[in-house]
Amino acid sequence: MTSATQAYTYAAPSSLVDGRLGLATSGGRALTGPSVAPRFFSGVVTQAAPAAAALLGVADVALARYHQPQARSWVRDPVVTCNGDRLRFESFSACGGVYARLDLLGGALDGEVFDRGTTNVDVNAPLREALARVGARDPLHLGVGLDELVVTTMDGAVVEKKVPLPERWLRGFAEVQVIASGMDQRGELAGLAAVRFLRGLPKKGTLWATQAGRELRVSDRQVPGSVRLAAPNRLGTLLPLLRFAKTLRVYGPGDAASSAWELELPGMRYTLVLSPERWRGFSGEGAVLDDLATDEAENDADVVGMLLNFEPEVEIGLLADRAGIPADRVRAALTQLGVAGRVGYDLAEAAHFHRELPYDKDNVLLLNPRLAKARTLVEAGAVRLEGELASVTTSGGTRRVSLTDGSCTCEWWWDHRGSRGPCKHVLAARIAARAAVEVSR
């Protein structure tokens, strides 16, 4: 597995002093253009204690390695996006199997928005200790981006961090937004019921949660409508938030593999998305591959990307009208943009949102080797179409592909049966089939 290096440079460390939380920013992009230290917001957080605890939860996930824990030799800083009426803080676990997001909504914020955009924020050890001490009656003034007065009084204390960014971690952000967009709500618990449920979960094993009246029941067997919960200890960052919880909502896809757990807090939401297994990161799920394999996706992404404006909710129909392309191609373009870190997905709003992560869109193929191999097979003339079937010739032999159900005779399909996206042979056959349709027109 290869990795890149992300360098964070802050004009000063983030701090929490006398109720003033100043989050230092590092690079990023705003509506006004690229910025070394963007300043997005300054104002009061009306619900200080849950906001501090939830921000600490996002930072904890960024530190965590739930599979094969090891000593922490580096720290990834959370990402924050200002969408105008809200602030979104995001992080990914080091193992790539847990995604966390805190949405501070308009009801929790009272202040001035200076710009919209995305950046990293410094969450250091002293700040973490200070956040843990914020009480219910404590005032909390939040600044995302430090003003010049704060910077000049820090006596030039520049903070620099360099951390590795493995490809699987980058790919995970893309996979999560596609997987989440296929989920629907499967359960809901009111405050006290949510507390009982989460505190009663074991730390290990694989469970299935099912709505039963006003409760969520767990068992070791899958039933219709159930949500898979592997390694329940990965929900650990929800526990400190339970004293503020209004509602717990549970989301799952049709195949009940991944799951999402959303705590509604006063004026904010804290969401965790879990991979199907503790050892299984999102990077290998393959949910993005079908959309990326379309011929139009890259060009459409360029058009759609120019229309994005750091909206809190991306309206697909409006984008389709403005871009002059069908809605299904807009969705494929959003997947392409997601691989470059430019969109996420909000389950509560059932909508994409615009953000900008520091990933190169030109590395889409490199981050998806199955797609690269599929295109190589097509270019080599290895695909022969036979109606609803296809033969794909490789060095390991000829594979038979069904274009109807996406099955294949290769070992990958027999091991995963489509649960981790299409294999390279299915992708190659679909690419060739689309090309044949275009030629016949």
C-alpha positions as CSV (number, residue, x, y, z in Angstrom):
1,M,0.0,0.0,0.0
2,T,1.4,3.3,-1.0
3,S,0.9,6.6,0.8
4,A,1.3,10.3,0.3
5,T,2.4,12.8,2.9
6,Q,0.0,15.6,4.1
7,A,1.7,18.6,5.7
8,Y,-0.3,20.7,8.1
9,T,1.1,24.2,8.8
10,Y,-0.7,26.4,11.4
11,A,0.1,30.0,12.2
12,A,-0.5,29.1,15.9
13,P,-1.8,26.1,17.9
14,S,-5.6,25.8,18.5
15,S,-6.6,26.7,22.0
16,L,-9.5,27.0,24.4
17,V,-8.9,29.9,26.9
18,D,-11.6,31.7,28.9
19,G,-14.4,30.2,26.9
20,R,-12.9,31.2,23.5
21,L,-12.2,28.2,21.3
22,G,-9.8,29.2,18.5
23,L,-9.4,26.5,15.9
24,A,-6.3,27.1,13.8
25,T,-6.7,26.2,10.1
26,S,-4.2,24.8,7.6
27,G,-4.5,25.4,3.9
28,G,-7.7,24.6,2.1
29,R,-10.1,26.1,-0.5
30,A,-12.8,28.7,0.0
31,L,-15.2,30.5,-2.3
32,T,-12.6,33.3,-2.5
33,G,-10.0,30.7,-3.7
34,P,-7.1,28.8,-2.2
35,S,-6.0,30.0,1.3
36,V,-3.1,29.2,3.5
37,A,-5.1,29.8,6.7
38,P,-8.8,30.4,5.8
39,R,-11.1,32.0,8.3
40,F,-14.7,30.8,8.1
41,F,-16.6,31.6,11.3
42,S,-16.6,33.5,14.5
43,G,-19.4,33.5,17.0
44,V,-21.1,31.7,19.9
45,V,-21.9,28.0,20.2
46,T,-25.2,28.0,22.0
47,Q,-24.8,24.5,23.3
48,A,-21.2,24.4,24.5
49,A,-21.0,21.0,26.3
50,P,-22.4,18.7,23.6
51,A,-20.4,20.6,20.9
52,A,-17.2,20.2,22.8
53,A,-17.8,16.6,23.6
54,A,-18.8,15.8,20.0
55,L,-15.8,17.6,18.5
56,L,-13.6,15.6,20.9
57,G,-15.4,12.4,19.5
58,V,-14.4,13.3,15.9
59,A,-10.8,13.9,17.1
60,D,-10.8,10.5,18.9
61,V,-11.9,8.7,15.7
62,A,-9.0,10.3,13.8
63,L,-6.6,8.9,16.5
64,A,-8.2,5.4,16.6
65,R,-7.1,2.2,15.0
66,Y,-9.9,-0.3,15.7
67,H,-8.3,-3.1,13.8
68,Q,-4.8,-4.2,15.1
69,P,-4.3,-1.3,17.5
70,Q,-0.8,0.0,17.6
71,A,1.2,2.8,19.2
72,R,0.2,6.2,17.8
73,S,3.1,7.6,15.9
74,W,1.2,10.3,14.1
75,V,-2.0,12.2,14.2
76,R,-4.4,13.2,11.4
77,D,-6.3,16.4,12.0
78,P,-10.0,16.6,11.4
79,V,-11.5,18.4,8.3
80,V,-14.0,21.2,8.7
81,T,-16.3,22.5,6.0
82,C,-18.3,25.7,6.4
83,N,-21.4,25.4,4.3
84,G,-22.7,28.8,5.3
85,D,-25.5,27.8,7.6
86,R,-23.5,25.0,9.3
87,L,-20.1,23.6,10.2
88,R,-19.2,20.0,9.4
89,F,-16.2,18.3,11.2
90,E,-15.1,15.0,9.6
91,S,-12.5,12.4,10.4
92,F,-11.6,8.8,9.4
93,S,-10.0,6.1,11.6
94,A,-6.5,5.1,10.9
95,C,-7.7,1.6,10.1
96,G,-10.2,3.0,7.5
97,G,-13.2,1.3,8.9
98,V,-15.0,4.1,10.8
99,Y,-16.0,7.5,9.5
100,A,-17.2,10.3,11.9
101,R,-18.9,13.6,11.3
102,L,-20.2,16.4,13.6
103,D,-22.7,18.7,12.0
104,L,-23.0,22.0,13.9
105,L,-26.3,23.3,12.6
106,G,-27.7,26.8,12.5
107,G,-29.6,26.4,15.7
108,A,-26.3,25.8,17.6
109,L,-24.4,28.7,16.0
110,D,-24.8,32.5,16.5
111,G,-22.1,34.5,14.7
112,E,-20.6,35.7,11.5
113,V,-19.7,33.6,8.5
114,F,-16.6,35.1,6.7
115,D,-16.3,32.6,3.9
116,R,-17.3,29.1,2.9
117,G,-14.9,26.3,2.2
118,T,-12.9,23.4,3.6
119,T,-9.7,23.1,5.7
120,N,-8.0,21.0,8.3
121,V,-8.1,22.2,12.0
122,D,-5.4,21.7,14.6
123,V,-6.6,19.5,17.5
124,N,-3.7,19.2,19.9
125,A,-3.3,17.5,23.2
126,P,-3.8,20.6,25.4
127,L,-6.9,21.4,23.4
128,R,-8.3,17.9,23.9
129,E,-7.9,18.3,27.6
130,A,-9.6,21.6,27.6
131,L,-12.5,20.3,25.5
132,A,-13.1,17.5,28.0
133,R,-13.6,20.0,30.8
134,V,-16.3,22.1,29.1
135,G,-19.4,22.1,31.3
136,A,-23.1,22.7,30.5
137,R,-23.0,26.3,31.8
138,D,-19.7,27.2,30.3
139,P,-19.7,29.9,27.5
140,L,-18.1,28.8,24.3
141,H,-17.1,31.3,21.6
142,L,-15.9,29.5,18.5
143,G,-13.5,30.8,15.8
144,V,-12.8,28.6,12.8
145,G,-9.6,30.3,11.6
146,L,-7.7,32.7,13.8
147,D,-7.9,36.4,13.5
148,E,-4.8,38.5,13.1
149,L,-4.9,39.6,16.8
150,V,-4.7,36.0,18.0
151,V,-1.9,35.1,15.7
152,T,0.2,38.1,16.5
153,T,-0.1,37.5,20.3
154,M,1.1,33.9,19.9
155,D,4.7,35.2,19.4
156,G,5.0,33.6,16.0
157,A,4.4,30.0,17.3
158,V,4.1,28.2,14.0
159,V,2.9,24.6,14.3
160,E,3.9,22.0,11.6
161,K,2.7,18.4,11.3
162,K,3.5,15.8,8.6
163,V,1.5,12.6,8.5
164,P,1.2,9.7,6.0
165,L,-2.1,9.5,4.1
166,P,-2.4,5.9,2.9
167,E,-4.4,5.3,-0.3
168,R,-7.0,3.2,1.5
169,W,-7.7,6.2,3.8
170,L,-8.2,8.5,0.9
171,R,-10.4,5.9,-0.9
172,G,-12.5,5.4,2.2
173,F,-13.9,9.0,1.9
174,A,-15.1,8.2,-1.6
175,E,-16.6,4.9,-0.7
176,V,-18.5,6.2,2.4
177,Q,-20.4,8.8,0.5
178,V,-21.6,6.3,-2.1
179,I,-22.4,3.6,0.5
180,A,-24.3,6.1,2.6
181,S,-26.3,7.4,-0.3
182,G,-27.7,3.9,-0.6
183,M,-28.9,3.6,3.0
184,D,-32.2,4.3,4.5
185,Q,-33.4,4.6,8.1
186,R,-34.0,1.2,9.8
187,G,-34.5,2.2,13.4
188,E,-35.0,5.1,15.9
189,L,-34.7,5.4,19.7
190,A,-35.7,8.2,21.9
191,G,-33.1,9.5,24.4
192,L,-33.4,7.1,27.4
193,A,-34.0,4.1,25.2
194,A,-30.9,5.0,23.2
195,V,-28.9,5.2,26.4
196,R,-30.1,1.8,27.5
197,F,-29.4,0.3,24.1
198,L,-25.9,1.6,23.6
199,R,-24.7,1.0,27.1
200,G,-26.0,-2.6,27.0
201,L,-24.1,-3.6,23.8
202,P,-21.2,-6.0,24.1
203,K,-17.8,-4.8,22.9
204,K,-17.0,-7.6,20.5
205,G,-18.8,-9.9,18.1
206,T,-21.2,-9.3,15.2
207,L,-24.8,-8.4,16.0
208,W,-28.0,-7.6,14.1
209,A,-30.2,-4.7,15.3
210,T,-33.9,-4.6,14.4
211,Q,-36.6,-2.1,15.3
212,A,-39.2,-3.7,17.6
213,G,-41.9,-1.2,18.6
214,R,-40.1,1.6,20.4
215,E,-37.0,-0.5,21.1
216,L,-34.0,-1.9,19.1
217,R,-33.4,-5.6,19.6
218,V,-30.2,-7.3,18.9
219,S,-29.5,-10.9,17.9
220,D,-26.8,-13.0,16.4
221,R,-28.8,-13.7,13.3
222,Q,-29.9,-11.5,10.3
223,V,-33.6,-11.0,9.9
224,P,-35.4,-8.8,7.3
225,G,-34.9,-5.1,8.0
226,S,-32.0,-5.7,10.4
227,V,-28.8,-3.6,10.5
228,R,-25.4,-5.3,10.9
229,L,-23.2,-4.1,13.8
230,A,-19.8,-5.7,13.7
231,A,-17.4,-4.8,16.6
232,P,-19.8,-2.7,18.7
233,N,-16.8,-1.1,20.5
234,R,-16.4,1.0,17.4
235,L,-19.5,3.0,18.6
236,G,-17.5,4.0,21.7
237,T,-17.3,7.7,20.8
238,L,-21.1,7.9,21.1
239,L,-21.1,7.0,24.8
240,P,-19.8,10.3,26.2
241,L,-22.6,12.1,24.2
242,L,-25.5,10.1,25.6
243,R,-26.2,12.6,28.3
244,F,-27.1,15.1,25.6
245,A,-28.8,12.7,23.2
246,K,-32.3,13.5,21.9
247,T,-32.6,10.6,19.4
248,L,-30.5,7.8,18.0
249,R,-31.2,6.9,14.4
250,V,-29.8,3.8,12.6
251,Y,-29.3,3.5,8.9
252,G,-28.5,0.5,6.7
253,P,-28.4,-0.4,3.0
254,G,-30.4,-3.1,1.3
255,D,-27.7,-5.7,1.8
256,A,-27.4,-4.8,5.6
257,A,-23.6,-4.7,5.3
258,S,-22.4,-1.3,6.5
259,S,-24.3,0.7,9.0
260,A,-24.6,4.3,10.2
261,W,-25.5,5.5,13.7
262,E,-26.6,9.1,14.1
263,L,-27.1,10.9,17.5
264,E,-29.3,13.9,17.3
265,L,-28.0,16.4,19.9
266,P,-29.3,19.9,20.7
267,G,-28.7,21.9,17.5
268,M,-26.3,19.3,16.0
269,R,-25.8,15.8,14.8
270,Y,-23.0,13.3,15.4
271,T,-22.7,10.4,12.9
272,L,-20.6,7.3,12.7
273,V,-20.5,5.0,9.6
274,L,-19.1,1.5,10.2
275,S,-17.7,-0.9,7.7
276,P,-19.1,-4.4,7.6
277,E,-16.3,-5.9,9.7
278,R,-13.7,-4.6,12.2
279,W,-10.9,-5.7,10.0
280,R,-12.5,-4.4,6.8
281,G,-11.8,-0.8,5.7
282,F,-14.1,1.1,3.4
283,S,-11.3,1.4,0.8
284,G,-11.9,-2.0,-0.8
285,E,-15.7,-1.9,-1.0
286,G,-15.8,-1.0,-4.7
287,A,-19.1,1.0,-4.4
288,V,-17.7,3.7,-6.6
289,L,-16.4,1.6,-9.5
290,D,-19.6,1.3,-11.7
291,D,-20.0,5.1,-11.7
292,L,-16.3,5.7,-12.4
293,A,-16.3,3.2,-15.3
294,T,-18.7,5.3,-17.4
295,D,-17.2,7.2,-20.3
296,E,-18.9,10.5,-19.4
297,A,-18.1,10.5,-15.7
298,E,-14.8,12.4,-15.9
299,N,-16.1,15.1,-18.3
300,D,-19.4,15.4,-16.4
301,A,-17.5,15.8,-13.1
302,D,-15.6,18.8,-14.6
303,V,-18.9,20.4,-15.5
304,V,-20.7,19.6,-12.3
305,G,-17.7,20.5,-10.2
306,M,-17.7,24.0,-11.6
307,L,-21.3,24.5,-10.5
308,L,-20.7,23.5,-6.8
309,N,-20.7,26.4,-4.4
310,F,-20.1,24.8,-0.9
311,E,-23.8,24.2,-0.7
312,P,-25.1,22.4,2.5
313,E,-27.3,20.3,0.2
314,V,-26.5,19.5,-3.4
315,E,-29.8,19.4,-5.4
316,I,-29.3,16.8,-8.2
317,G,-32.3,17.9,-10.2
318,L,-31.0,21.6,-10.2
319,L,-27.5,20.5,-11.1
320,A,-28.9,18.4,-14.0
321,D,-30.8,21.4,-15.3
322,R,-27.8,23.7,-15.0
323,A,-25.3,21.2,-16.5
324,G,-27.7,20.0,-19.2
325,I,-27.2,16.3,-18.4
326,P,-29.5,13.6,-17.0
327,A,-29.8,13.1,-13.3
328,D,-28.1,9.6,-13.5
329,R,-25.0,11.2,-15.0
330,V,-25.0,13.9,-12.3
331,R,-24.9,11.1,-9.7
332,A,-22.0,9.4,-11.5
333,A,-20.2,12.8,-11.7
334,L,-20.8,13.2,-7.9
335,T,-19.1,9.8,-7.4
336,Q,-16.2,11.0,-9.5
337,L,-16.0,14.2,-7.4
338,G,-16.3,12.1,-4.3
339,V,-13.1,10.2,-5.2
340,A,-11.4,13.5,-5.3
341,G,-12.8,14.4,-1.9
342,R,-15.2,17.0,-3.2
343,V,-18.5,15.7,-2.0
344,G,-19.9,13.9,1.1
345,Y,-23.3,12.6,1.9
346,D,-25.7,13.6,4.8
347,L,-28.0,10.8,5.8
348,A,-30.4,13.1,7.8
349,E,-30.8,15.4,4.8
350,A,-30.7,12.5,2.2
351,A,-28.4,14.8,0.1
352,H,-24.8,15.3,-0.9
353,F,-22.9,18.3,0.3
354,H,-19.9,20.1,-1.2
355,R,-16.5,20.1,0.4
356,E,-12.9,20.1,-0.9
357,L,-10.3,17.7,0.5
358,P,-6.7,18.0,-0.6
359,Y,-6.7,15.0,-3.0
360,D,-5.8,15.0,-6.6
361,K,-8.7,14.1,-8.9
362,D,-6.1,12.9,-11.5
363,N,-5.3,10.0,-9.2
364,V,-8.7,8.4,-9.5
365,L,-7.4,5.5,-11.5
366,L,-4.5,5.0,-9.2
367,L,-6.8,4.8,-6.2
368,N,-9.0,2.2,-8.0
369,P,-6.7,-0.5,-9.4
370,R,-9.6,-2.7,-10.4
371,L,-10.9,0.0,-12.7
372,A,-7.5,0.6,-14.2
373,K,-7.1,-3.1,-14.9
374,A,-10.5,-3.3,-16.4
375,R,-9.7,-0.5,-18.9
376,T,-6.4,-2.2,-19.8
377,L,-8.4,-5.4,-20.6
378,V,-10.8,-3.4,-22.9
379,E,-7.9,-1.6,-24.6
380,A,-6.2,-4.9,-25.2
381,G,-9.3,-6.4,-26.9
382,A,-9.7,-9.0,-24.2
383,V,-13.5,-8.7,-24.1
384,R,-15.9,-10.5,-26.4
385,L,-19.6,-9.7,-26.1
386,E,-22.1,-12.4,-26.6
387,G,-25.6,-10.9,-26.0
388,E,-26.1,-10.7,-22.3
389,L,-22.9,-12.6,-21.7
390,A,-19.2,-11.8,-22.2
391,S,-15.9,-13.6,-22.3
392,V,-12.9,-11.8,-20.8
393,T,-9.5,-13.4,-21.6
394,T,-6.7,-12.8,-19.1
395,S,-3.4,-14.4,-18.3
396,G,-5.2,-16.6,-15.8
397,G,-7.7,-17.9,-18.4
398,T,-11.0,-16.9,-19.8
399,R,-13.7,-15.6,-17.5
400,R,-17.4,-15.7,-18.3
401,V,-19.4,-12.6,-17.2
402,S,-23.2,-12.1,-17.0
403,L,-24.1,-8.6,-17.9
404,T,-27.5,-9.1,-16.4
405,D,-26.6,-9.8,-12.8
406,G,-22.9,-8.9,-12.8
407,S,-21.7,-12.4,-11.9
408,C,-18.4,-13.8,-13.0
409,T,-16.5,-17.1,-13.0
410,C,-13.4,-15.6,-11.3
411,E,-12.2,-16.2,-7.8
412,W,-13.0,-12.7,-6.7
413,W,-16.7,-13.0,-7.5
414,W,-17.0,-16.5,-5.9
415,D,-15.3,-15.1,-2.7
416,H,-17.4,-11.9,-2.4
417,R,-20.5,-12.4,-4.7
418,G,-20.7,-8.7,-5.5
419,S,-20.6,-7.6,-1.8
420,R,-17.4,-5.6,-2.5
421,G,-18.2,-4.2,-5.9
422,P,-17.7,-5.6,-9.3
423,C,-14.5,-7.5,-10.3
424,K,-12.2,-6.2,-13.1
425,H,-13.8,-8.7,-15.6
426,V,-17.3,-7.4,-14.9
427,L,-16.1,-3.8,-15.1
428,A,-14.4,-4.5,-18.4
429,A,-17.5,-6.2,-19.9
430,R,-19.7,-3.3,-18.9
431,I,-17.3,-0.7,-20.4
432,A,-17.1,-2.7,-23.6
433,A,-20.9,-3.1,-23.7
434,R,-21.5,0.6,-23.3
435,A,-18.9,1.3,-26.0
436,A,-20.7,-1.1,-28.4
437,V,-24.0,0.7,-27.8
438,E,-22.4,4.1,-28.6
439,V,-20.9,2.7,-31.8
440,S,-24.3,1.3,-32.9
441,R,-26.1,4.7,-32.5
